[in-house]
Amino acid sequence: MTDPEEHARLARLQEIRGGMEELRIEALAERGRKTFTTEETLEFIRRQDLAADTMTSSPLAGLEPDSAVLERVQSYVEGEVAIEELIEQATRCASAGP
């Protein structure tokens, strides 16, 4: 491909990616029969992405989250608890041991 062709292809991919992200935001703005603002939806996506990244890296560190951990992480994603509370819970659980 020539540079102009490559540039046009990359621009089109960026446009498609933007459209897909917009659709994702719209879909998430109406979840659980509730409607959320754009800001609330973007915050939900940020929490969801953070949780997904964290959960993906856990097995690499030799950690396998149990169902209780997964429930706490989901409560964070849903905005029911703050990240500080989630960290405090994890610290308490780690201190208590198995």
All heavy atoms as an XYZ file, in Angstrom:
760
protein
N       0.832     -1.184      0.000
C       0.000      0.000      0.000
C       0.871      1.239      0.000
O       1.914      1.251      0.626
C      -0.872      0.031      1.263
C      -2.183     -0.627      1.115
S      -3.194     -0.273      2.560
C      -4.112     -1.758      2.587
N       0.368      2.254     -0.635
C       1.090      3.522     -0.631
C       0.722      4.283      0.637
O      -0.259      3.963      1.311
C       0.713      4.363     -1.857
O      -0.664      4.713     -1.767
C       0.995      3.607     -3.152
N       1.499      5.288      0.951
C       1.229      6.073      2.149
C      -0.172      6.681      2.168
O      -0.854      6.599      3.198
C       2.295      7.158      2.327
C       3.610      6.575      2.824
O       3.596      5.450      3.364
O       4.637      7.259      2.685
N      -0.650      7.295      1.070
C      -2.010      7.833      1.089
C      -3.071      6.744      1.309
O      -4.041      6.957      2.033
C      -2.176      8.499     -0.281
C      -0.780      8.805     -0.728
C       0.058      7.698     -0.162
N      -2.868      5.579      0.704
C      -3.815      4.479      0.899
C      -3.803      4.004      2.347
O      -4.846      3.750      2.937
C      -3.480      3.316     -0.037
C      -3.773      3.577     -1.487
C      -3.293      2.439     -2.374
O      -2.363      1.694     -1.967
O      -3.850      2.287     -3.468
N      -2.624      3.878      2.897
C      -2.492      3.450      4.289
C      -3.118      4.482      5.217
O      -3.820      4.130      6.172
C      -1.011      3.231      4.635
C      -0.776      2.762      6.056
C      -1.300      1.352      6.342
O      -1.696      0.638      5.409
O      -1.318      0.981      7.520
N      -2.876      5.734      4.953
C      -3.457      6.807      5.767
C      -4.983      6.759      5.701
O      -5.663      6.879      6.729
C      -2.935      8.177      5.301
C      -3.474      9.306      6.105
N      -3.086      9.546      7.401
C      -4.388     10.260      5.785
C      -3.739     10.595      7.855
N      -4.534     11.054      6.892
N      -5.538      6.575      4.517
C      -6.992      6.495      4.343
C      -7.553      5.275      5.073
O      -8.605      5.350      5.711
C      -7.344      6.443      2.862
N      -6.843      4.151      4.993
C      -7.287      2.931      5.675
C      -7.293      3.128      7.183
O      -8.258      2.776      7.868
C      -6.374      1.759      5.306
C      -6.844      0.409      5.839
C      -5.865     -0.696      5.476
N      -4.645     -0.638      6.249
C      -4.518     -1.061      7.523
N      -5.552     -1.566      8.147
N      -3.369     -0.994      8.141
N      -6.238      3.725      7.715
C      -6.164      3.965      9.151
C      -7.224      4.962      9.616
O      -7.806      4.801     10.695
C      -4.765      4.454      9.536
C      -3.649      3.417      9.402
C      -2.292      4.053      9.674
C      -3.894      2.240     10.330
N      -7.480      5.978      8.798
C      -8.521      6.950      9.137
C      -9.890      6.266      9.190
O     -10.695      6.529     10.086
C      -8.525      8.091      8.128
N     -10.143      5.373      8.229
C     -11.423      4.647      8.208
C     -11.542      3.715      9.410
O     -12.610      3.624     10.024
C     -11.527      3.846      6.903
C     -12.807      3.061      6.776
C     -14.013      3.964      6.636
N     -15.214      3.142      6.535
C     -16.329      3.381      7.204
N     -16.430      4.449      7.966
N     -17.356      2.581      7.087
N     -10.475      3.047      9.766
C     -10.498      2.182     10.958
C     -10.782      2.993     12.219
O     -11.539      2.566     13.094
C      -9.177      1.424     11.090
C      -8.954      0.287     10.104
C      -7.537     -0.262     10.244
C      -9.975     -0.814     10.307
N     -10.170      4.165     12.322
C     -10.405      5.037     13.471
C     -11.865      5.475     13.522
O     -12.473      5.522     14.584
C      -9.472      6.256     13.415
C      -9.513      7.110     14.643
C      -8.969      6.398     15.864
O      -8.212      5.446     15.773
N      -9.370      6.851     17.021
N     -12.441      5.775     12.360
C     -13.846      6.174     12.275
C     -14.756      5.025     12.720
O     -15.706      5.229     13.472
C     -14.156      6.578     10.833
C     -15.561      7.062     10.609
C     -15.793      7.409      9.142
O     -14.903      7.990      8.503
O     -16.895      7.080      8.650
N     -14.452      3.825     12.268
C     -15.238      2.644     12.656
C     -15.121      2.406     14.153
O     -16.123      2.153     14.831
C     -14.780      1.403     11.857
C     -15.174      1.561     10.387
C     -15.360      0.116     12.449
C     -14.551      0.531      9.462
N     -13.909      2.503     14.688
C     -13.700      2.310     16.123
C     -14.515      3.320     16.928
O     -15.139      2.983     17.923
C     -12.223      2.434     16.461
C     -11.945      2.225     17.949
C     -10.470      2.299     18.273
N      -9.830      1.111     17.769
C      -8.636      1.096     17.193
N      -7.942      2.196     17.054
N      -8.112     -0.026     16.767
N     -14.520      4.577     16.474
C     -15.297      5.606     17.157
C     -16.779      5.296     17.137
O     -17.473      5.466     18.147
N     -17.277      4.829     15.991
C     -18.684      4.458     15.887
C     -19.043      3.291     16.789
O     -20.107      3.273     17.419
N     -18.148      2.317     16.871
C     -18.390      1.163     17.737
C     -18.412      1.583     19.203
O     -19.246      1.117     19.978
C     -17.331      0.089     17.488
C     -17.477     -0.574     16.132
S     -16.147     -1.731     15.750
C     -16.435     -2.979     16.982
N     -17.515      2.468     19.589
C     -17.480      2.951     20.971
C     -18.753      3.727     21.286
O     -19.303      3.600     22.380
C     -16.238      3.822     21.209
C     -16.046      4.220     22.645
C     -15.801      3.059     23.599
O     -15.422      1.959     23.160
O     -15.999      3.256     24.807
N     -19.233      4.502     20.326
C     -20.472      5.246     20.522
C     -21.650      4.290     20.727
O     -22.482      4.496     21.613
C     -20.721      6.149     19.319
C     -21.833      7.143     19.522
C     -21.927      8.111     18.364
O     -20.893      8.654     17.945
O     -23.057      8.306     17.879
N     -21.706      3.226     19.932
C     -22.762      2.226     20.098
C     -22.665      1.531     21.451
O     -23.681      1.266     22.093
C     -22.697      1.190     18.973
C     -23.133      1.669     17.598
C     -22.838      0.596     16.554
C     -24.600      2.038     17.596
N     -21.449      1.251     21.881
C     -21.240      0.609     23.183
C     -21.749      1.515     24.299
O     -22.429      1.060     25.220
C     -19.754      0.317     23.374
C     -19.410     -0.303     24.705
C     -17.912     -0.539     24.802
N     -17.581     -1.123     26.094
C     -16.416     -1.006     26.684
N     -15.447     -0.351     26.095
N     -16.185     -1.556     27.841
N     -21.454      2.796     24.195
C     -21.902      3.753     25.214
C     -23.426      3.817     25.236
O     -24.038      3.795     26.304
C     -21.278      5.137     24.967
C     -19.789      5.086     25.288
C     -21.975      6.214     25.787
C     -19.015      6.311     24.846
N     -24.045      3.866     24.061
C     -25.505      3.916     23.991
C     -26.121      2.663     24.600
O     -27.111      2.736     25.330
C     -25.964      4.084     22.549
C     -25.697      5.457     21.984
C     -26.057      5.567     20.513
O     -26.767      4.673     19.988
O     -25.630      6.541     19.888
N     -25.547      1.510     24.307
C     -26.081      0.257     24.839
C     -25.948      0.210     26.356
O     -26.861     -0.231     27.053
C     -25.359     -0.936     24.209
N     -24.827      0.686     26.860
C     -24.611      0.657     28.305
C     -25.412      1.741     29.023
O     -25.662      1.636     30.218
C     -23.125      0.819     28.623
C     -22.264     -0.385     28.294
C     -20.790     -0.050     28.480
C     -22.651     -1.582     29.142
N     -25.817      2.783     28.312
C     -26.589      3.855     28.931
C     -27.957      3.363     29.380
O     -28.578      3.965     30.241
C     -26.735      5.030     27.969
N     -28.417      2.257     28.810
C     -29.682      1.664     29.209
C     -29.425      0.218     29.598
O     -29.467     -0.678     28.779
C     -30.695      1.741     28.070
C     -31.092      3.152     27.731
C     -32.152      3.209     26.648
O     -32.795      2.173     26.396
O     -32.311      4.281     26.071
N     -29.132      0.016     30.853
C     -28.898     -1.337     31.337
C     -29.734     -1.545     32.597
O     -29.935     -0.621     33.374
C     -27.424     -1.592     31.584
C     -26.746     -0.662     32.515
C     -25.234     -0.883     32.573
N     -24.673     -0.134     33.654
C     -24.406      1.155     33.620
N     -24.643      1.851     32.540
N     -23.909      1.766     34.665
N     -30.213     -2.726     32.762
C     -31.037     -3.032     33.926
C     -32.301     -2.194     33.993
O     -32.772     -1.851     35.065
N     -32.839     -1.857     32.822
C     -34.065     -1.051     32.714
C     -33.923      0.323     33.360
O     -34.898      0.938     33.761
C     -35.260     -1.798     33.278
C     -35.540     -3.068     32.508
C     -36.728     -3.785     33.024
N     -36.817     -5.056     32.342
C     -37.931     -5.567     31.904
N     -39.055     -4.939     32.081
N     -37.933     -6.730     31.294
N     -32.690      0.794     33.490
C     -32.417      2.130     34.006
C     -31.685      2.897     32.925
O     -30.969      2.316     32.115
C     -31.538      2.067     35.255
C     -32.166      1.367     36.426
C     -31.207      1.337     37.582
C     -31.759      0.530     38.729
N     -30.786      0.397     39.817
N     -31.853      4.199     32.919
C     -31.151      5.040     31.970
C     -30.093      5.824     32.712
O     -30.347      6.344     33.804
C     -32.130      6.002     31.274
O     -33.135      5.226     30.625
C     -31.422      6.852     30.240
N     -28.894      5.900     32.138
C     -27.775      6.580     32.765
C     -27.297      7.718     31.873
O     -27.420      7.658     30.658
C     -26.629      5.590     33.010
C     -27.015      4.481     33.953
C     -27.605      3.320     33.479
C     -26.800      4.613     35.308
C     -27.971      2.314     34.338
C     -27.168      3.597     36.184
C     -27.748      2.449     35.699
N     -26.704      8.720     32.491
C     -26.143      9.829     31.724
C     -24.881      9.358     31.015
O     -24.320      8.307     31.343
C     -25.776     11.010     32.638
O     -24.711     10.609     33.500
C     -26.968     11.488     33.448
N     -24.418     10.161     30.083
C     -23.176      9.837     29.377
C     -22.023      9.740     30.366
O     -21.211      8.822     30.296
C     -22.878     10.910     28.313
O     -23.963     10.932     27.394
C     -21.587     10.616     27.580
N     -21.955     10.675     31.318
C     -20.876     10.656     32.305
C     -20.921      9.389     33.151
O     -19.892      8.767     33.412
C     -20.943     11.895     33.217
C     -20.622     13.184     32.512
C     -21.804     13.752     31.720
O     -22.969     13.342     31.964
O     -21.556     14.579     30.838
N     -22.122      8.990     33.583
C     -22.264      7.760     34.369
C     -21.856      6.543     33.549
O     -21.214      5.623     34.059
C     -23.709      7.601     34.849
C     -24.123      8.603     35.901
C     -25.614      8.583     36.169
O     -26.402      8.319     35.231
O     -25.988      8.837     37.322
N     -22.230      6.551     32.283
C     -21.891      5.429     31.402
C     -20.390      5.352     31.168
O     -19.803      4.270     31.220
C     -22.645      5.554     30.068
O     -24.048      5.567     30.345
C     -22.317      4.404     29.139
N     -19.745      6.507     30.932
C     -18.298      6.511     30.746
C     -17.575      6.052     32.011
O     -16.585      5.328     31.939
C     -17.823      7.898     30.319
C     -18.248      8.316     28.914
C     -17.883      9.773     28.659
C     -17.630      7.407     27.863
N     -18.077      6.439     33.169
C     -17.480      5.990     34.429
C     -17.657      4.480     34.592
O     -16.750      3.786     35.039
C     -18.107      6.742     35.613
C     -17.533      6.396     36.947
C     -16.049      6.683     37.097
O     -15.497      7.520     36.347
O     -15.420      6.065     37.974
N     -18.827      3.956     34.217
C     -19.069      2.520     34.262
C     -18.077      1.792     33.369
O     -17.473      0.792     33.760
C     -20.509      2.212     33.817
C     -20.817      0.744     33.716
C     -21.195      0.029     34.839
C     -20.724      0.077     32.500
C     -21.483     -1.327     34.749
C     -21.011     -1.270     32.403
C     -21.393     -1.977     33.533
N     -17.870      2.311     32.147
C     -16.920      1.695     31.212
C     -15.515      1.732     31.793
O     -14.777      0.750     31.698
C     -16.970      2.409     29.847
C     -18.303      2.114     29.155
C     -15.808      1.986     28.953
C     -18.563      2.964     27.931
N     -15.138      2.841     32.414
C     -13.810      2.951     33.019
C     -13.643      1.901     34.117
O     -12.638      1.198     34.172
C     -13.587      4.356     33.594
C     -12.164      4.577     34.099
C     -12.038      5.870     34.896
N     -12.755      5.829     36.165
C     -12.353      5.130     37.238
N     -11.267      4.404     37.201
N     -13.051      5.157     38.348
N     -14.657      1.766     34.986
C     -14.582      0.766     36.063
C     -14.547     -0.649     35.489
O     -13.789     -1.504     35.952
C     -15.762      0.926     37.023
C     -15.705      2.153     37.892
C     -16.764      2.140     38.999
N     -18.100      1.879     38.514
C     -18.991      2.803     38.187
N     -18.683      4.084     38.278
N     -20.196      2.464     37.772
N     -15.359     -0.887     34.461
C     -15.409     -2.206     33.834
C     -14.064     -2.564     33.204
O     -13.572     -3.688     33.365
C     -16.521     -2.211     32.784
C     -16.826     -3.558     32.203
C     -17.993     -3.485     31.241
O     -18.033     -2.612     30.377
N     -18.932     -4.396     31.373
N     -13.467     -1.616     32.509
C     -12.164     -1.855     31.879
C     -11.081     -2.100     32.929
O     -10.242     -2.989     32.772
C     -11.771     -0.685     30.980
C     -12.602     -0.614     29.706
O     -13.323     -1.589     29.398
O     -12.535      0.428     29.030
N     -11.097     -1.315     34.012
C     -10.124     -1.498     35.085
C     -10.271     -2.884     35.718
O      -9.283     -3.590     35.932
C     -10.280     -0.403     36.145
C      -9.378     -0.506     37.369
C      -7.904     -0.395     36.976
C      -9.735      0.569     38.378
N     -11.509     -3.270     35.985
C     -11.756     -4.585     36.586
C     -11.317     -5.700     35.641
O     -10.693     -6.682     36.073
C     -13.230     -4.736     36.939
N     -11.622     -5.558     34.364
C     -11.232     -6.586     33.390
C      -9.714     -6.717     33.313
O      -9.181     -7.834     33.301
C     -11.806     -6.250     32.021
N      -9.017     -5.587     33.283
C      -7.548     -5.625     33.245
C      -6.988     -6.296     34.491
O      -6.072     -7.110     34.421
C      -6.968     -4.208     33.123
C      -7.196     -3.597     31.757
O      -7.574     -4.334     30.827
O      -7.006     -2.369     31.634
N      -7.555     -5.954     35.637
C      -7.082     -6.520     36.906
C      -7.341     -8.014     36.974
O      -6.464     -8.788     37.351
C      -7.767     -5.809     38.091
O      -7.474     -4.417     38.015
C      -7.278     -6.364     39.419
N      -8.549     -8.430     36.587
C      -8.892     -9.844     36.664
C      -8.087    -10.663     35.656
O      -7.753    -11.812     35.912
C     -10.394    -10.039     36.439
C     -11.268     -9.332     37.474
S     -10.797     -9.612     39.188
C     -11.276    -11.284     39.392
N      -7.749    -10.069     34.528
C      -6.946    -10.764     33.524
C      -5.534    -10.998     34.017
O      -4.934    -12.036     33.759
C      -6.924     -9.957     32.208
O      -8.264     -9.818     31.746
C      -6.092    -10.637     31.150
N      -4.998    -10.035     34.759
C      -3.619    -10.158     35.229
C      -3.496    -10.993     36.508
O      -2.405    -11.446     36.832
C      -3.005     -8.771     35.452
O      -3.676     -8.088     36.483
N      -4.584    -11.224     37.219
C      -4.527    -11.983     38.470
C      -3.940    -13.381     38.300
O      -3.049    -13.769     39.053
C      -5.914    -12.068     39.112
O      -6.337    -10.804     39.528
N      -4.422    -14.174     37.322
C      -3.841    -15.517     37.152
C      -2.352    -15.464     36.806
O      -1.600    -16.367     37.173
C      -4.651    -16.120     36.006
C      -5.939    -15.375     36.007
C      -5.583    -13.985     36.463
N      -1.923    -14.409     36.118
C      -0.505    -14.280     35.786
C       0.337    -14.102     37.046
O       1.507    -14.472     37.072
C      -0.285    -13.092     34.843
C      -0.967    -13.207     33.479
C      -0.799    -11.915     32.692
C      -0.434    -14.386     32.694
N      -0.267    -13.537     38.082
C       0.434    -13.339     39.346
C       0.244    -14.529     40.287
O       0.653    -14.491     41.438
C      -0.058    -12.056     40.026
N      -0.400    -15.580     39.784
C      -0.614    -16.771     40.604
C      -1.819    -16.658     41.514
O      -1.963    -17.414     42.461
N      -2.715    -15.723     41.247
C      -3.907    -15.525     42.071
C      -5.149    -15.937     41.299
O      -5.336    -15.536     40.160
C      -4.030    -14.047     42.473
C      -2.824    -13.433     43.172
C      -3.018    -11.933     43.303
C      -2.621    -14.076     44.531
N      -5.970    -16.741     41.908
C      -7.239    -17.126     41.309
C      -8.355    -16.576     42.190
O      -8.538    -17.022     43.315
C      -7.359    -18.644     41.198
C      -6.607    -19.236     40.042
C      -7.106    -18.751     38.690
O      -8.321    -18.540     38.511
O      -6.261    -18.571     37.800
N      -9.108    -15.588     41.701
C     -10.176    -15.010     42.520
C     -11.310    -16.001     42.736
O     -11.682    -16.737     41.822
C     -10.640    -13.811     41.704
C     -10.213    -14.092     40.315
C      -8.996    -14.971     40.405
N     -11.835    -16.019     43.968
C     -12.978    -16.882     44.244
C     -14.271    -16.109     43.956
O     -14.243    -14.947     43.567
C     -12.936    -17.404     45.686
C     -12.965    -16.286     46.727
O     -13.401    -15.156     46.401
O     -12.557    -16.541     47.863
N     -15.396    -16.755     44.155
C     -16.681    -16.129     43.813
C     -16.952    -14.883     44.646
O     -17.554    -13.930     44.150
C     -17.824    -17.136     43.951
O     -17.911    -17.594     45.281
N     -16.501    -14.860     45.892
C     -16.705    -13.675     46.736
C     -15.944    -12.474     46.180
O     -16.461    -11.347     46.167
C     -16.266    -13.962     48.173
N     -14.736    -12.705     45.720
C     -13.937    -11.631     45.121
C     -14.615    -11.129     43.856
O     -14.730     -9.916     43.631
C     -12.500    -12.105     44.824
C     -11.754    -11.095     43.972
C     -11.751    -12.385     46.112
N     -15.078    -12.044     43.033
C     -15.751    -11.665     41.791
C     -17.009    -10.839     42.073
O     -17.292     -9.866     41.370
C     -16.087    -12.894     40.959
C     -14.885    -13.695     40.445
C     -15.350    -14.959     39.740
C     -14.015    -12.852     39.540
N     -17.736    -11.191     43.119
C     -18.931    -10.432     43.498
C     -18.550     -9.022     43.953
O     -19.226     -8.051     43.600
C     -19.695    -11.150     44.604
C     -20.433    -12.373     44.131
C     -21.109    -13.123     45.269
O     -21.359    -12.523     46.342
O     -21.392    -14.319     45.076
N     -17.464     -8.908     44.735
C     -17.016     -7.579     45.196
C     -16.563     -6.728     44.016
O     -16.866     -5.539     43.946
C     -15.906     -7.711     46.226
C     -16.401     -8.217     47.573
C     -15.375     -8.038     48.678
N     -14.141     -8.754     48.452
C     -13.889     -9.998     48.849
N     -14.812    -10.676     49.510
N     -12.731    -10.563     48.610
N     -15.857     -7.330     43.086
C     -15.406     -6.590     41.906
C     -16.615     -6.138     41.087
O     -16.669     -4.995     40.621
C     -14.438     -7.435     41.053
C     -14.175     -6.781     39.708
C     -13.128     -7.647     41.805
N     -17.605     -6.997     40.933
C     -18.810     -6.621     40.185
C     -19.542     -5.481     40.886
O     -20.062     -4.583     40.222
C     -19.737     -7.822     39.997
C     -20.919     -7.521     39.090
C     -20.508     -7.108     37.686
O     -19.585     -7.663     37.115
N     -21.192     -6.133     37.132
N     -19.559     -5.471     42.219
C     -20.211     -4.364     42.935
C     -19.466     -3.054     42.689
O     -20.083     -1.991     42.615
C     -20.333     -4.661     44.429
O     -19.070     -4.713     45.040
N     -18.148     -3.130     42.514
C     -17.374     -1.944     42.145
C     -17.738     -1.494     40.728
O     -17.994     -0.311     40.487
C     -15.865     -2.232     42.246
C     -15.026     -1.211     41.528
C     -14.888      0.078     42.038
C     -14.387     -1.514     40.337
C     -14.140      1.038     41.368
C     -13.638     -0.570     39.655
C     -13.518      0.699     40.178
O     -12.781      1.650     39.513
N     -17.794     -2.439     39.800
C     -18.128     -2.104     38.405
C     -19.503     -1.436     38.342
O     -19.688     -0.453     37.619
C     -18.091     -3.363     37.509
C     -18.689     -3.072     36.135
C     -16.663     -3.873     37.372
N     -20.449     -1.927     39.111
C     -21.804     -1.376     39.109
C     -21.887     -0.036     39.843
O     -22.928      0.613     39.816
C     -22.777     -2.373     39.735
C     -22.940     -3.646     38.949
C     -23.551     -3.433     37.569
O     -24.336     -2.482     37.395
O     -23.232     -4.225     36.664
N     -20.802      0.357     40.511
C     -20.798      1.638     41.214
C     -21.372      1.567     42.611
O     -21.651      2.597     43.227
N     -21.538      0.361     43.120
C     -22.118      0.185     44.456
C     -21.105      0.425     45.563
O     -21.486      0.771     46.674
C     -22.721     -1.215     44.573
C     -23.864     -1.441     43.587
C     -24.258     -2.900     43.451
O     -23.657     -3.771     44.122
O     -25.174     -3.173     42.657
N     -19.820      0.203     45.271
C     -18.754      0.482     46.233
C     -17.637      1.245     45.514
O     -17.442      1.092     44.315
C     -18.172     -0.799     46.884
C     -19.214     -1.552     47.676
C     -17.534     -1.702     45.862
N     -16.927      2.046     46.271
C     -15.799      2.812     45.725
C     -14.563      1.925     45.671
O     -14.466      0.917     46.382
C     -15.529      4.033     46.586
N     -13.619      2.318     44.844
C     -12.375      1.543     44.708
C     -11.654      1.448     46.044
O     -11.072      0.412     46.370
C     -11.463      2.127     43.595
C     -10.291      1.184     43.292
C     -10.948      3.503     43.978
C     -10.656     -0.087     42.626
N     -11.704      2.518     46.835
C     -11.037      2.505     48.146
C     -11.620      1.424     49.048
O     -10.888      0.735     49.755
C     -11.163      3.887     48.822
C     -10.454      5.000     48.089
C     -11.238      5.584     46.920
O     -12.435      5.250     46.754
O     -10.631      6.359     46.153
N     -12.940      1.272     49.006
C     -13.588      0.238     49.808
C     -13.207     -1.156     49.312
O     -12.957     -2.062     50.094
C     -15.104      0.419     49.767
C     -15.845     -0.522     50.681
C     -17.345     -0.281     50.683
O     -17.783      0.788     50.213
O     -18.068     -1.171     51.156
N     -13.138     -1.311     48.006
C     -12.744     -2.589     47.423
C     -11.323     -2.953     47.838
O     -11.045     -4.092     48.228
C     -12.866     -2.522     45.900
C     -12.683     -3.813     45.129
C     -13.777     -4.815     45.477
C     -12.694     -3.532     43.641
N     -10.423     -1.982     47.803
C      -9.032     -2.210     48.209
C      -8.957     -2.546     49.691
O      -8.229     -3.456     50.099
C      -8.163     -0.986     47.862
C      -8.030     -0.865     46.341
C      -6.796     -1.077     48.528
C      -7.419      0.443     45.875
N      -9.739     -1.823     50.503
C      -9.750     -2.091     51.952
C     -10.231     -3.512     52.230
O      -9.653     -4.224     53.055
C     -10.659     -1.072     52.649
C     -10.669     -1.202     54.155
C     -11.584     -0.161     54.783
O     -11.474      1.022     54.408
O     -12.398     -0.551     55.649
N     -11.280     -3.945     51.536
C     -11.786     -5.312     51.705
C     -10.724     -6.335     51.312
O     -10.518     -7.328     52.005
C     -13.038     -5.528     50.864
C     -14.254     -4.796     51.341
C     -15.416     -4.919     50.369
O     -15.262     -5.384     49.239
N     -16.589     -4.479     50.798
N     -10.038     -6.091     50.199
C      -9.008     -7.022     49.741
C      -7.858     -7.084     50.731
O      -7.330     -8.169     51.007
C      -8.508     -6.586     48.368
N      -7.482     -5.941     51.291
C      -6.408     -5.903     52.279
C      -6.792     -6.682     53.531
O      -5.988     -7.452     54.061
C      -6.072     -4.429     52.637
O      -5.727     -3.742     51.433
C      -4.924     -4.356     53.625
N      -8.019     -6.500     53.993
C      -8.489     -7.237     55.173
C      -8.486     -8.743     54.914
O      -8.047     -9.531     55.757
C      -9.898     -6.786     55.577
C      -9.937     -5.494     56.369
C     -11.269     -5.295     57.089
N     -12.438     -5.532     56.251
C     -13.097     -4.608     55.579
N     -12.688     -3.364     55.595
N     -14.143     -4.912     54.861
N      -8.956     -9.142     53.734
C      -8.991    -10.571     53.388
C      -7.585    -11.154     53.304
O      -7.323    -12.256     53.777
C      -9.720    -10.789     52.080
S     -11.497    -10.536     52.199
N      -6.665    -10.384     52.723
C      -5.287    -10.856     52.597
C      -4.621    -10.965     53.970
O      -3.852    -11.894     54.224
C      -4.491     -9.915     51.701
N      -4.934    -10.037     54.857
C      -4.361    -10.053     56.205
C      -4.879    -11.235     57.015
O      -4.166    -11.796     57.849
C      -4.682     -8.756     56.947
O      -4.081     -7.663     56.294
N      -6.133    -11.599     56.775
C      -6.756    -12.697     57.519
C      -6.173    -14.042     57.102
O      -6.192    -14.999     57.861
C      -8.257    -12.692     57.303
N      -5.669    -14.100     55.870
C      -5.087    -15.354     55.386
C      -6.133    -16.329     54.937
O      -7.330    -16.061     55.003
N      -5.693    -17.519     54.505
C      -6.639    -18.535     53.973
C      -7.507    -19.146     55.035
O      -7.334    -19.214     56.147
C      -5.740    -19.586     53.332
C      -4.337    -19.226     53.645
C      -4.333    -17.913     54.360
